[in-house]
Amino acid sequence: MSYEAGSTECRGLIEAKESLIKAMKSLSSIGDLDHIQKKLRDVYNELEQLHESRRIKESNDIN
């Protein structure tokens, strides 16, 4: 896992996103799974939005 300072919640989101990336890479060589790849990308994007919200909140809490 790549290191990023932050809360336990942020680290959990980072781990989840990295797991999704790994899953998408694993599935990329299997045919006819485009619909699953799209769902995984959608979940990844949702987690990225949550992570960005956490980063902003934590940044505001520090200032």
PDBQT receptor file of N, H, CA, C and O in Angstrom, charges set to zero:
ATOM      1  N   MET A   1       0.854  -1.182   0.000  1.00  0.00    +0.000 N 
ATOM      2  CA  MET A   1       0.000   0.000   0.000  1.00  0.00    +0.000 C 
ATOM      3  C   MET A   1       0.889   1.231   0.000  1.00  0.00    +0.000 C 
ATOM      4  O   MET A   1       1.874   1.292   0.736  1.00  0.00    +0.000 OA
ATOM      5  N   SER A   2       0.544   2.206  -0.821  1.00  0.00    +0.000 N 
ATOM      6  H   SER A   2      -0.256   2.156  -1.419  1.00  0.00    +0.000 HD
ATOM      7  CA  SER A   2       1.295   3.453  -0.823  1.00  0.00    +0.000 C 
ATOM      8  C   SER A   2       0.982   4.227   0.449  1.00  0.00    +0.000 C 
ATOM      9  O   SER A   2      -0.120   4.131   0.988  1.00  0.00    +0.000 OA
ATOM     10  N   TYR A   3       1.955   4.993   0.924  1.00  0.00    +0.000 N 
ATOM     11  H   TYR A   3       2.851   5.071   0.486  1.00  0.00    +0.000 HD
ATOM     12  CA  TYR A   3       1.770   5.735   2.170  1.00  0.00    +0.000 C 
ATOM     13  C   TYR A   3       1.135   7.081   1.895  1.00  0.00    +0.000 C 
ATOM     14  O   TYR A   3       1.522   7.785   0.963  1.00  0.00    +0.000 OA
ATOM     15  N   GLU A   4       0.178   7.426   2.693  1.00  0.00    +0.000 N 
ATOM     16  H   GLU A   4      -0.138   6.854   3.451  1.00  0.00    +0.000 HD
ATOM     17  CA  GLU A   4      -0.412   8.761   2.665  1.00  0.00    +0.000 C 
ATOM     18  C   GLU A   4      -0.826   9.084   4.087  1.00  0.00    +0.000 C 
ATOM     19  O   GLU A   4      -1.539   8.323   4.741  1.00  0.00    +0.000 OA
ATOM     20  N   ALA A   5      -0.359  10.232   4.544  1.00  0.00    +0.000 N 
ATOM     21  H   ALA A   5       0.220  10.851   4.013  1.00  0.00    +0.000 HD
ATOM     22  CA  ALA A   5      -0.741  10.653   5.895  1.00  0.00    +0.000 C 
ATOM     23  C   ALA A   5      -2.241  10.867   5.946  1.00  0.00    +0.000 C 
ATOM     24  O   ALA A   5      -2.860  11.227   4.944  1.00  0.00    +0.000 OA
ATOM     25  N   GLY A   6      -2.813  10.650   7.096  1.00  0.00    +0.000 N 
ATOM     26  H   GLY A   6      -2.310  10.358   7.910  1.00  0.00    +0.000 HD
ATOM     27  CA  GLY A   6      -4.237  10.904   7.234  1.00  0.00    +0.000 C 
ATOM     28  C   GLY A   6      -4.860   9.989   8.256  1.00  0.00    +0.000 C 
ATOM     29  O   GLY A   6      -4.183   9.260   8.982  1.00  0.00    +0.000 OA
ATOM     30  N   SER A   7      -6.151  10.050   8.288  1.00  0.00    +0.000 N 
ATOM     31  H   SER A   7      -6.701  10.642   7.699  1.00  0.00    +0.000 HD
ATOM     32  CA  SER A   7      -6.912   9.307   9.278  1.00  0.00    +0.000 C 
ATOM     33  C   SER A   7      -7.004   7.830   8.918  1.00  0.00    +0.000 C 
ATOM     34  O   SER A   7      -6.646   7.407   7.819  1.00  0.00    +0.000 OA
ATOM     35  N   THR A   8      -7.492   7.075   9.870  1.00  0.00    +0.000 N 
ATOM     36  H   THR A   8      -7.783   7.418  10.763  1.00  0.00    +0.000 HD
ATOM     37  CA  THR A   8      -7.759   5.662   9.645  1.00  0.00    +0.000 C 
ATOM     38  C   THR A   8      -8.759   5.496   8.509  1.00  0.00    +0.000 C 
ATOM     39  O   THR A   8      -8.654   4.564   7.712  1.00  0.00    +0.000 OA
ATOM     40  N   GLU A   9      -9.733   6.408   8.439  1.00  0.00    +0.000 N 
ATOM     41  H   GLU A   9      -9.818   7.165   9.087  1.00  0.00    +0.000 HD
ATOM     42  CA  GLU A   9     -10.734   6.340   7.372  1.00  0.00    +0.000 C 
ATOM     43  C   GLU A   9     -10.079   6.509   6.009  1.00  0.00    +0.000 C 
ATOM     44  O   GLU A   9     -10.393   5.776   5.072  1.00  0.00    +0.000 OA
ATOM     45  N   CYS A  10      -9.166   7.476   5.895  1.00  0.00    +0.000 N 
ATOM     46  H   CYS A  10      -8.911   8.072   6.657  1.00  0.00    +0.000 HD
ATOM     47  CA  CYS A  10      -8.479   7.692   4.615  1.00  0.00    +0.000 C 
ATOM     48  C   CYS A  10      -7.642   6.476   4.243  1.00  0.00    +0.000 C 
ATOM     49  O   CYS A  10      -7.634   6.057   3.085  1.00  0.00    +0.000 OA
ATOM     50  N   ARG A  11      -6.947   5.914   5.206  1.00  0.00    +0.000 N 
ATOM     51  H   ARG A  11      -6.953   6.254   6.146  1.00  0.00    +0.000 HD
ATOM     52  CA  ARG A  11      -6.135   4.732   4.912  1.00  0.00    +0.000 C 
ATOM     53  C   ARG A  11      -7.021   3.571   4.467  1.00  0.00    +0.000 C 
ATOM     54  O   ARG A  11      -6.647   2.808   3.576  1.00  0.00    +0.000 OA
ATOM     55  N   GLY A  12      -8.184   3.436   5.081  1.00  0.00    +0.000 N 
ATOM     56  H   GLY A  12      -8.488   4.056   5.805  1.00  0.00    +0.000 HD
ATOM     57  CA  GLY A  12      -9.121   2.397   4.660  1.00  0.00    +0.000 C 
ATOM     58  C   GLY A  12      -9.613   2.618   3.241  1.00  0.00    +0.000 C 
ATOM     59  O   GLY A  12      -9.730   1.670   2.465  1.00  0.00    +0.000 OA
ATOM     60  N   LEU A  13      -9.900   3.867   2.902  1.00  0.00    +0.000 N 
ATOM     61  H   LEU A  13      -9.804   4.638   3.532  1.00  0.00    +0.000 HD
ATOM     62  CA  LEU A  13     -10.339   4.182   1.543  1.00  0.00    +0.000 C 
ATOM     63  C   LEU A  13      -9.229   3.905   0.534  1.00  0.00    +0.000 C 
ATOM     64  O   LEU A  13      -9.492   3.386  -0.551  1.00  0.00    +0.000 OA
ATOM     65  N   ILE A  14      -8.000   4.247   0.882  1.00  0.00    +0.000 N 
ATOM     66  H   ILE A  14      -7.787   4.669   1.763  1.00  0.00    +0.000 HD
ATOM     67  CA  ILE A  14      -6.864   3.988  -0.004  1.00  0.00    +0.000 C 
ATOM     68  C   ILE A  14      -6.708   2.487  -0.233  1.00  0.00    +0.000 C 
ATOM     69  O   ILE A  14      -6.515   2.048  -1.367  1.00  0.00    +0.000 OA
ATOM     70  N   GLU A  15      -6.790   1.705   0.830  1.00  0.00    +0.000 N 
ATOM     71  H   GLU A  15      -6.947   2.061   1.751  1.00  0.00    +0.000 HD
ATOM     72  CA  GLU A  15      -6.673   0.250   0.707  1.00  0.00    +0.000 C 
ATOM     73  C   GLU A  15      -7.778  -0.318  -0.171  1.00  0.00    +0.000 C 
ATOM     74  O   GLU A  15      -7.526  -1.187  -1.005  1.00  0.00    +0.000 OA
ATOM     75  N   ALA A  16      -8.993   0.167   0.013  1.00  0.00    +0.000 N 
ATOM     76  H   ALA A  16      -9.198   0.873   0.691  1.00  0.00    +0.000 HD
ATOM     77  CA  ALA A  16     -10.121  -0.315  -0.789  1.00  0.00    +0.000 C 
ATOM     78  C   ALA A  16      -9.925   0.027  -2.261  1.00  0.00    +0.000 C 
ATOM     79  O   ALA A  16     -10.184  -0.802  -3.133  1.00  0.00    +0.000 OA
ATOM     80  N   LYS A  17      -9.467   1.249  -2.540  1.00  0.00    +0.000 N 
ATOM     81  H   LYS A  17      -9.256   1.923  -1.831  1.00  0.00    +0.000 HD
ATOM     82  CA  LYS A  17      -9.230   1.648  -3.933  1.00  0.00    +0.000 C 
ATOM     83  C   LYS A  17      -8.134   0.792  -4.560  1.00  0.00    +0.000 C 
ATOM     84  O   LYS A  17      -8.255   0.371  -5.710  1.00  0.00    +0.000 OA
ATOM     85  N   GLU A  18      -7.065   0.534  -3.809  1.00  0.00    +0.000 N 
ATOM     86  H   GLU A  18      -6.966   0.877  -2.875  1.00  0.00    +0.000 HD
ATOM     87  CA  GLU A  18      -5.984  -0.295  -4.337  1.00  0.00    +0.000 C 
ATOM     88  C   GLU A  18      -6.458  -1.722  -4.594  1.00  0.00    +0.000 C 
ATOM     89  O   GLU A  18      -6.026  -2.354  -5.559  1.00  0.00    +0.000 OA
ATOM     90  N   SER A  19      -7.335  -2.231  -3.745  1.00  0.00    +0.000 N 
ATOM     91  H   SER A  19      -7.685  -1.719  -2.961  1.00  0.00    +0.000 HD
ATOM     92  CA  SER A  19      -7.894  -3.568  -3.956  1.00  0.00    +0.000 C 
ATOM     93  C   SER A  19      -8.743  -3.612  -5.216  1.00  0.00    +0.000 C 
ATOM     94  O   SER A  19      -8.703  -4.590  -5.963  1.00  0.00    +0.000 OA
ATOM     95  N   LEU A  20      -9.506  -2.562  -5.450  1.00  0.00    +0.000 N 
ATOM     96  H   LEU A  20      -9.538  -1.768  -4.843  1.00  0.00    +0.000 HD
ATOM     97  CA  LEU A  20     -10.317  -2.508  -6.668  1.00  0.00    +0.000 C 
ATOM     98  C   LEU A  20      -9.436  -2.449  -7.908  1.00  0.00    +0.000 C 
ATOM     99  O   LEU A  20      -9.735  -3.097  -8.911  1.00  0.00    +0.000 OA
ATOM    100  N   ILE A  21      -8.357  -1.681  -7.851  1.00  0.00    +0.000 N 
ATOM    101  H   ILE A  21      -8.114  -1.155  -7.036  1.00  0.00    +0.000 HD
ATOM    102  CA  ILE A  21      -7.431  -1.616  -8.987  1.00  0.00    +0.000 C 
ATOM    103  C   ILE A  21      -6.865  -3.006  -9.270  1.00  0.00    +0.000 C 
ATOM    104  O   ILE A  21      -6.790  -3.431 -10.423  1.00  0.00    +0.000 OA
ATOM    105  N   LYS A  22      -6.473  -3.703  -8.220  1.00  0.00    +0.000 N 
ATOM    106  H   LYS A  22      -6.534  -3.358  -7.283  1.00  0.00    +0.000 HD
ATOM    107  CA  LYS A  22      -5.937  -5.056  -8.383  1.00  0.00    +0.000 C 
ATOM    108  C   LYS A  22      -6.987  -5.982  -8.998  1.00  0.00    +0.000 C 
ATOM    109  O   LYS A  22      -6.673  -6.769  -9.891  1.00  0.00    +0.000 OA
ATOM    110  N   ALA A  23      -8.224  -5.891  -8.526  1.00  0.00    +0.000 N 
ATOM    111  H   ALA A  23      -8.479  -5.252  -7.801  1.00  0.00    +0.000 HD
ATOM    112  CA  ALA A  23      -9.302  -6.725  -9.068  1.00  0.00    +0.000 C 
ATOM    113  C   ALA A  23      -9.547  -6.407 -10.536  1.00  0.00    +0.000 C 
ATOM    114  O   ALA A  23      -9.723  -7.318 -11.345  1.00  0.00    +0.000 OA
ATOM    115  N   MET A  24      -9.560  -5.121 -10.888  1.00  0.00    +0.000 N 
ATOM    116  H   MET A  24      -9.417  -4.381 -10.231  1.00  0.00    +0.000 HD
ATOM    117  CA  MET A  24      -9.790  -4.741 -12.283  1.00  0.00    +0.000 C 
ATOM    118  C   MET A  24      -8.671  -5.262 -13.176  1.00  0.00    +0.000 C 
ATOM    119  O   MET A  24      -8.930  -5.730 -14.285  1.00  0.00    +0.000 OA
ATOM    120  N   LYS A  25      -7.428  -5.184 -12.705  1.00  0.00    +0.000 N 
ATOM    121  H   LYS A  25      -7.217  -4.804 -11.804  1.00  0.00    +0.000 HD
ATOM    122  CA  LYS A  25      -6.302  -5.711 -13.485  1.00  0.00    +0.000 C 
ATOM    123  C   LYS A  25      -6.427  -7.218 -13.657  1.00  0.00    +0.000 C 
ATOM    124  O   LYS A  25      -6.169  -7.741 -14.741  1.00  0.00    +0.000 OA
ATOM    125  N   SER A  26      -6.816  -7.915 -12.607  1.00  0.00    +0.000 N 
ATOM    126  H   SER A  26      -7.026  -7.490 -11.726  1.00  0.00    +0.000 HD
ATOM    127  CA  SER A  26      -6.965  -9.366 -12.674  1.00  0.00    +0.000 C 
ATOM    128  C   SER A  26      -8.053  -9.776 -13.657  1.00  0.00    +0.000 C 
ATOM    129  O   SER A  26      -7.916 -10.774 -14.365  1.00  0.00    +0.000 OA
ATOM    130  N   LEU A  27      -9.121  -9.012 -13.698  1.00  0.00    +0.000 N 
ATOM    131  H   LEU A  27      -9.232  -8.201 -13.123  1.00  0.00    +0.000 HD
ATOM    132  CA  LEU A  27     -10.247  -9.344 -14.570  1.00  0.00    +0.000 C 
ATOM    133  C   LEU A  27     -10.050  -8.878 -16.006  1.00  0.00    +0.000 C 
ATOM    134  O   LEU A  27     -10.774  -9.317 -16.899  1.00  0.00    +0.000 OA
ATOM    135  N   SER A  28      -9.091  -8.004 -16.241  1.00  0.00    +0.000 N 
ATOM    136  H   SER A  28      -8.503  -7.647 -15.516  1.00  0.00    +0.000 HD
ATOM    137  CA  SER A  28      -8.935  -7.408 -17.569  1.00  0.00    +0.000 C 
ATOM    138  C   SER A  28      -8.603  -8.435 -18.649  1.00  0.00    +0.000 C 
ATOM    139  O   SER A  28      -8.892  -8.208 -19.824  1.00  0.00    +0.000 OA
ATOM    140  N   SER A  29      -8.005  -9.549 -18.271  1.00  0.00    +0.000 N 
ATOM    141  H   SER A  29      -7.770  -9.734 -17.316  1.00  0.00    +0.000 HD
ATOM    142  CA  SER A  29      -7.639 -10.560 -19.265  1.00  0.00    +0.000 C 
ATOM    143  C   SER A  29      -8.758 -11.563 -19.527  1.00  0.00    +0.000 C 
ATOM    144  O   SER A  29      -8.614 -12.453 -20.366  1.00  0.00    +0.000 OA
ATOM    145  N   ILE A  30      -9.859 -11.422 -18.819  1.00  0.00    +0.000 N 
ATOM    146  H   ILE A  30      -9.975 -10.699 -18.138  1.00  0.00    +0.000 HD
ATOM    147  CA  ILE A  30     -10.990 -12.331 -18.991  1.00  0.00    +0.000 C 
ATOM    148  C   ILE A  30     -12.040 -11.633 -19.848  1.00  0.00    +0.000 C 
ATOM    149  O   ILE A  30     -12.445 -10.510 -19.549  1.00  0.00    +0.000 OA
ATOM    150  N   GLY A  31     -12.469 -12.287 -20.889  1.00  0.00    +0.000 N 
ATOM    151  H   GLY A  31     -12.139 -13.200 -21.131  1.00  0.00    +0.000 HD
ATOM    152  CA  GLY A  31     -13.426 -11.684 -21.811  1.00  0.00    +0.000 C 
ATOM    153  C   GLY A  31     -14.828 -11.588 -21.247  1.00  0.00    +0.000 C 
ATOM    154  O   GLY A  31     -15.188 -12.275 -20.292  1.00  0.00    +0.000 OA
ATOM    155  N   ASP A  32     -15.600 -10.726 -21.857  1.00  0.00    +0.000 N 
ATOM    156  H   ASP A  32     -15.307 -10.167 -22.634  1.00  0.00    +0.000 HD
ATOM    157  CA  ASP A  32     -17.025 -10.561 -21.553  1.00  0.00    +0.000 C 
ATOM    158  C   ASP A  32     -17.308 -10.152 -20.107  1.00  0.00    +0.000 C 
ATOM    159  O   ASP A  32     -18.321 -10.547 -19.531  1.00  0.00    +0.000 OA
ATOM    160  N   LEU A  33     -16.411  -9.362 -19.530  1.00  0.00    +0.000 N 
ATOM    161  H   LEU A  33     -15.588  -9.041 -19.998  1.00  0.00    +0.000 HD
ATOM    162  CA  LEU A  33     -16.638  -8.880 -18.170  1.00  0.00    +0.000 C 
ATOM    163  C   LEU A  33     -16.685  -7.357 -18.116  1.00  0.00    +0.000 C 
ATOM    164  O   LEU A  33     -16.472  -6.755 -17.063  1.00  0.00    +0.000 OA
ATOM    165  N   ASP A  34     -16.967  -6.745 -19.258  1.00  0.00    +0.000 N 
ATOM    166  H   ASP A  34     -17.140  -7.235 -20.113  1.00  0.00    +0.000 HD
ATOM    167  CA  ASP A  34     -17.000  -5.281 -19.310  1.00  0.00    +0.000 C 
ATOM    168  C   ASP A  34     -17.990  -4.699 -18.311  1.00  0.00    +0.000 C 
ATOM    169  O   ASP A  34     -17.715  -3.670 -17.693  1.00  0.00    +0.000 OA
ATOM    170  N   HIS A  35     -19.133  -5.346 -18.148  1.00  0.00    +0.000 N 
ATOM    171  H   HIS A  35     -19.356  -6.181 -18.650  1.00  0.00    +0.000 HD
ATOM    172  CA  HIS A  35     -20.148  -4.836 -17.223  1.00  0.00    +0.000 C 
ATOM    173  C   HIS A  35     -19.640  -4.863 -15.777  1.00  0.00    +0.000 C 
ATOM    174  O   HIS A  35     -19.956  -3.970 -14.992  1.00  0.00    +0.000 OA
ATOM    175  N   ILE A  36     -18.869  -5.865 -15.434  1.00  0.00    +0.000 N 
ATOM    176  H   ILE A  36     -18.612  -6.591 -16.072  1.00  0.00    +0.000 HD
ATOM    177  CA  ILE A  36     -18.305  -5.938 -14.083  1.00  0.00    +0.000 C 
ATOM    178  C   ILE A  36     -17.202  -4.900 -13.921  1.00  0.00    +0.000 C 
ATOM    179  O   ILE A  36     -17.101  -4.254 -12.878  1.00  0.00    +0.000 OA
ATOM    180  N   GLN A  37     -16.367  -4.739 -14.959  1.00  0.00    +0.000 N 
ATOM    181  H   GLN A  37     -16.448  -5.264 -15.807  1.00  0.00    +0.000 HD
ATOM    182  CA  GLN A  37     -15.314  -3.719 -14.919  1.00  0.00    +0.000 C 
ATOM    183  C   GLN A  37     -15.923  -2.337 -14.705  1.00  0.00    +0.000 C 
ATOM    184  O   GLN A  37     -15.391  -1.532 -13.941  1.00  0.00    +0.000 OA
ATOM    185  N   LYS A  38     -17.038  -2.064 -15.378  1.00  0.00    +0.000 N 
ATOM    186  H   LYS A  38     -17.470  -2.718 -15.999  1.00  0.00    +0.000 HD
ATOM    187  CA  LYS A  38     -17.688  -0.762 -15.230  1.00  0.00    +0.000 C 
ATOM    188  C   LYS A  38     -18.185  -0.566 -13.799  1.00  0.00    +0.000 C 
ATOM    189  O   LYS A  38     -18.023   0.509 -13.222  1.00  0.00    +0.000 OA
ATOM    190  N   LYS A  39     -18.786  -1.603 -13.234  1.00  0.00    +0.000 N 
ATOM    191  H   LYS A  39     -18.917  -2.476 -13.702  1.00  0.00    +0.000 HD
ATOM    192  CA  LYS A  39     -19.265  -1.505 -11.849  1.00  0.00    +0.000 C 
ATOM    193  C   LYS A  39     -18.109  -1.256 -10.889  1.00  0.00    +0.000 C 
ATOM    194  O   LYS A  39     -18.223  -0.445  -9.969  1.00  0.00    +0.000 OA
ATOM    195  N   LEU A  40     -17.000  -1.951 -11.101  1.00  0.00    +0.000 N 
ATOM    196  H   LEU A  40     -16.907  -2.609 -11.848  1.00  0.00    +0.000 HD
ATOM    197  CA  LEU A  40     -15.830  -1.747 -10.242  1.00  0.00    +0.000 C 
ATOM    198  C   LEU A  40     -15.282  -0.330 -10.388  1.00  0.00    +0.000 C 
ATOM    199  O   LEU A  40     -14.893   0.290  -9.399  1.00  0.00    +0.000 OA
ATOM    200  N   ARG A  41     -15.248   0.186 -11.628  1.00  0.00    +0.000 N 
ATOM    201  H   ARG A  41     -15.564  -0.318 -12.432  1.00  0.00    +0.000 HD
ATOM    202  CA  ARG A  41     -14.805   1.573 -11.849  1.00  0.00    +0.000 C 
ATOM    203  C   ARG A  41     -15.732   2.553 -11.158  1.00  0.00    +0.000 C 
ATOM    204  O   ARG A  41     -15.279   3.531 -10.563  1.00  0.00    +0.000 OA
ATOM    205  N   ASP A  42     -17.034   2.293 -11.234  1.00  0.00    +0.000 N 
ATOM    206  H   ASP A  42     -17.402   1.498 -11.717  1.00  0.00    +0.000 HD
ATOM    207  CA  ASP A  42     -18.003   3.173 -10.572  1.00  0.00    +0.000 C 
ATOM    208  C   ASP A  42     -17.785   3.183  -9.059  1.00  0.00    +0.000 C 
ATOM    209  O   ASP A  42     -17.828   4.242  -8.432  1.00  0.00    +0.000 OA
ATOM    210  N   VAL A  43     -17.554   2.016  -8.477  1.00  0.00    +0.000 N 
ATOM    211  H   VAL A  43     -17.520   1.156  -8.986  1.00  0.00    +0.000 HD
ATOM    212  CA  VAL A  43     -17.282   1.934  -7.038  1.00  0.00    +0.000 C 
ATOM    213  C   VAL A  43     -15.980   2.659  -6.721  1.00  0.00    +0.000 C 
ATOM    214  O   VAL A  43     -15.902   3.401  -5.742  1.00  0.00    +0.000 OA
ATOM    215  N   TYR A  44     -14.953   2.443  -7.550  1.00  0.00    +0.000 N 
ATOM    216  H   TYR A  44     -15.016   1.840  -8.345  1.00  0.00    +0.000 HD
ATOM    217  CA  TYR A  44     -13.671   3.130  -7.345  1.00  0.00    +0.000 C 
ATOM    218  C   TYR A  44     -13.877   4.645  -7.348  1.00  0.00    +0.000 C 
ATOM    219  O   TYR A  44     -13.375   5.345  -6.469  1.00  0.00    +0.000 OA
ATOM    220  N   ASN A  45     -14.615   5.145  -8.334  1.00  0.00    +0.000 N 
ATOM    221  H   ASN A  45     -15.023   4.577  -9.048  1.00  0.00    +0.000 HD
ATOM    222  CA  ASN A  45     -14.853   6.592  -8.430  1.00  0.00    +0.000 C 
ATOM    223  C   ASN A  45     -15.621   7.120  -7.224  1.00  0.00    +0.000 C 
ATOM    224  O   ASN A  45     -15.353   8.223  -6.748  1.00  0.00    +0.000 OA
ATOM    225  N   GLU A  46     -16.565   6.341  -6.735  1.00  0.00    +0.000 N 
ATOM    226  H   GLU A  46     -16.783   5.445  -7.121  1.00  0.00    +0.000 HD
ATOM    227  CA  GLU A  46     -17.311   6.752  -5.543  1.00  0.00    +0.000 C 
ATOM    228  C   GLU A  46     -16.393   6.805  -4.316  1.00  0.00    +0.000 C 
ATOM    229  O   GLU A  46     -16.483   7.728  -3.506  1.00  0.00    +0.000 OA
ATOM    230  N   LEU A  47     -15.518   5.814  -4.190  1.00  0.00    +0.000 N 
ATOM    231  H   LEU A  47     -15.445   5.065  -4.848  1.00  0.00    +0.000 HD
ATOM    232  CA  LEU A  47     -14.549   5.826  -3.089  1.00  0.00    +0.000 C 
ATOM    233  C   LEU A  47     -13.588   7.002  -3.221  1.00  0.00    +0.000 C 
ATOM    234  O   LEU A  47     -13.202   7.606  -2.220  1.00  0.00    +0.000 OA
ATOM    235  N   GLU A  48     -13.204   7.326  -4.445  1.00  0.00    +0.000 N 
ATOM    236  H   GLU A  48     -13.518   6.835  -5.258  1.00  0.00    +0.000 HD
ATOM    237  CA  GLU A  48     -12.313   8.467  -4.670  1.00  0.00    +0.000 C 
ATOM    238  C   GLU A  48     -12.989   9.764  -4.230  1.00  0.00    +0.000 C 
ATOM    239  O   GLU A  48     -12.343  10.627  -3.637  1.00  0.00    +0.000 OA
ATOM    240  N   GLN A  49     -14.271   9.906  -4.513  1.00  0.00    +0.000 N 
ATOM    241  H   GLN A  49     -14.796   9.205  -4.995  1.00  0.00    +0.000 HD
ATOM    242  CA  GLN A  49     -15.002  11.099  -4.074  1.00  0.00    +0.000 C 
ATOM    243  C   GLN A  49     -15.069  11.163  -2.548  1.00  0.00    +0.000 C 
ATOM    244  O   GLN A  49     -14.883  12.228  -1.960  1.00  0.00    +0.000 OA
ATOM    245  N   LEU A  50     -15.332  10.028  -1.912  1.00  0.00    +0.000 N 
ATOM    246  H   LEU A  50     -15.482   9.163  -2.390  1.00  0.00    +0.000 HD
ATOM    247  CA  LEU A  50     -15.351   9.982  -0.446  1.00  0.00    +0.000 C 
ATOM    248  C   LEU A  50     -13.983  10.345   0.118  1.00  0.00    +0.000 C 
ATOM    249  O   LEU A  50     -13.884  11.083   1.099  1.00  0.00    +0.000 OA
ATOM    250  N   HIS A  51     -12.936   9.827  -0.500  1.00  0.00    +0.000 N 
ATOM    251  H   HIS A  51     -13.017   9.227  -1.297  1.00  0.00    +0.000 HD
ATOM    252  CA  HIS A  51     -11.579  10.106  -0.039  1.00  0.00    +0.000 C 
ATOM    253  C   HIS A  51     -11.260  11.594  -0.185  1.00  0.00    +0.000 C 
ATOM    254  O   HIS A  51     -10.683  12.196   0.720  1.00  0.00    +0.000 OA
ATOM    255  N   GLU A  52     -11.628  12.179  -1.301  1.00  0.00    +0.000 N 
ATOM    256  H   GLU A  52     -12.097  11.690  -2.037  1.00  0.00    +0.000 HD
ATOM    257  CA  GLU A  52     -11.390  13.615  -1.507  1.00  0.00    +0.000 C 
ATOM    258  C   GLU A  52     -12.147  14.432  -0.460  1.00  0.00    +0.000 C 
ATOM    259  O   GLU A  52     -11.613  15.409   0.064  1.00  0.00    +0.000 OA
ATOM    260  N   SER A  53     -13.369  14.046  -0.155  1.00  0.00    +0.000 N 
ATOM    261  H   SER A  53     -13.803  13.252  -0.581  1.00  0.00    +0.000 HD
ATOM    262  CA  SER A  53     -14.143  14.743   0.880  1.00  0.00    +0.000 C 
ATOM    263  C   SER A  53     -13.452  14.646   2.233  1.00  0.00    +0.000 C 
ATOM    264  O   SER A  53     -13.411  15.622   2.982  1.00  0.00    +0.000 OA
ATOM    265  N   ARG A  54     -12.905  13.465   2.551  1.00  0.00    +0.000 N 
ATOM    266  H   ARG A  54     -12.938  12.672   1.943  1.00  0.00    +0.000 HD
ATOM    267  CA  ARG A  54     -12.172  13.288   3.813  1.00  0.00    +0.000 C 
ATOM    268  C   ARG A  54     -10.926  14.163   3.842  1.00  0.00    +0.000 C 
ATOM    269  O   ARG A  54     -10.623  14.781   4.863  1.00  0.00    +0.000 OA
ATOM    270  N   ARG A  55     -10.199  14.219   2.721  1.00  0.00    +0.000 N 
ATOM    271  H   ARG A  55     -10.444  13.717   1.892  1.00  0.00    +0.000 HD
ATOM    272  CA  ARG A  55      -8.983  15.040   2.664  1.00  0.00    +0.000 C 
ATOM    273  C   ARG A  55      -9.320  16.503   2.903  1.00  0.00    +0.000 C 
ATOM    274  O   ARG A  55      -8.623  17.190   3.648  1.00  0.00    +0.000 OA
ATOM    275  N   ILE A  56     -10.382  16.977   2.277  1.00  0.00    +0.000 N 
ATOM    276  H   ILE A  56     -10.949  16.419   1.671  1.00  0.00    +0.000 HD
ATOM    277  CA  ILE A  56     -10.794  18.377   2.446  1.00  0.00    +0.000 C 
ATOM    278  C   ILE A  56     -11.191  18.624   3.894  1.00  0.00    +0.000 C 
ATOM    279  O   ILE A  56     -10.779  19.619   4.491  1.00  0.00    +0.000 OA
ATOM    280  N   LYS A  57     -11.995  17.719   4.463  1.00  0.00    +0.000 N 
ATOM    281  H   LYS A  57     -12.330  16.912   3.977  1.00  0.00    +0.000 HD
ATOM    282  CA  LYS A  57     -12.434  17.875   5.854  1.00  0.00    +0.000 C 
ATOM    283  C   LYS A  57     -11.235  17.905   6.795  1.00  0.00    +0.000 C 
ATOM    284  O   LYS A  57     -11.151  18.766   7.670  1.00  0.00    +0.000 OA
ATOM    285  N   GLU A  58     -10.319  16.975   6.617  1.00  0.00    +0.000 N 
ATOM    286  H   GLU A  58     -10.387  16.276   5.906  1.00  0.00    +0.000 HD
ATOM    287  CA  GLU A  58      -9.147  16.917   7.495  1.00  0.00    +0.000 C 
ATOM    288  C   GLU A  58      -8.264  18.146   7.321  1.00  0.00    +0.000 C 
ATOM    289  O   GLU A  58      -7.684  18.638   8.288  1.00  0.00    +0.000 OA
ATOM    290  N   SER A  59      -8.163  18.638   6.097  1.00  0.00    +0.000 N 
ATOM    291  H   SER A  59      -8.635  18.238   5.311  1.00  0.00    +0.000 HD
ATOM    292  CA  SER A  59      -7.379  19.849   5.842  1.00  0.00    +0.000 C 
ATOM    293  C   SER A  59      -8.014  21.040   6.544  1.00  0.00    +0.000 C 
ATOM    294  O   SER A  59      -7.312  21.865   7.128  1.00  0.00    +0.000 OA
ATOM    295  N   ASN A  60      -9.334  21.133   6.490  1.00  0.00    +0.000 N 
ATOM    296  H   ASN A  60      -9.904  20.462   6.015  1.00  0.00    +0.000 HD
ATOM    297  CA  ASN A  60     -10.047  22.224   7.161  1.00  0.00    +0.000 C 
ATOM    298  C   ASN A  60      -9.948  22.108   8.677  1.00  0.00    +0.000 C 
ATOM    299  O   ASN A  60      -9.893  23.120   9.375  1.00  0.00    +0.000 OA
ATOM    300  N   ASP A  61      -9.924  20.877   9.191  1.00  0.00    +0.000 N 
ATOM    301  H   ASP A  61      -9.969  20.055   8.624  1.00  0.00    +0.000 HD
ATOM    302  CA  ASP A  61      -9.800  20.670  10.635  1.00  0.00    +0.000 C 
ATOM    303  C   ASP A  61      -8.434  21.123  11.141  1.00  0.00    +0.000 C 
ATOM    304  O   ASP A  61      -8.311  21.585  12.275  1.00  0.00    +0.000 OA
ATOM    305  N   ILE A  62      -7.416  20.990  10.305  1.00  0.00    +0.000 N 
ATOM    306  H   ILE A  62      -7.516  20.614   9.384  1.00  0.00    +0.000 HD
ATOM    307  CA  ILE A  62      -6.060  21.391  10.687  1.00  0.00    +0.000 C 
ATOM    308  C   ILE A  62      -5.937  22.908  10.697  1.00  0.00    +0.000 C 
ATOM    309  O   ILE A  62      -5.280  23.476  11.570  1.00  0.00    +0.000 OA
ATOM    310  N   ASN A  63      -6.564  23.560   9.734  1.00  0.00    +0.000 N 
ATOM    311  H   ASN A  63      -7.098  23.098   9.025  1.00  0.00    +0.000 HD
ATOM    312  CA  ASN A  63      -6.457  25.027   9.605  1.00  0.00    +0.000 C 
ATOM    313  C   ASN A  63      -7.356  25.719  10.542  1.00  0.00    +0.000 C 
ATOM    314  O   ASN A  63      -7.394  26.949  10.568  1.00  0.00    +0.000 OA
TER     315      ASN A  63
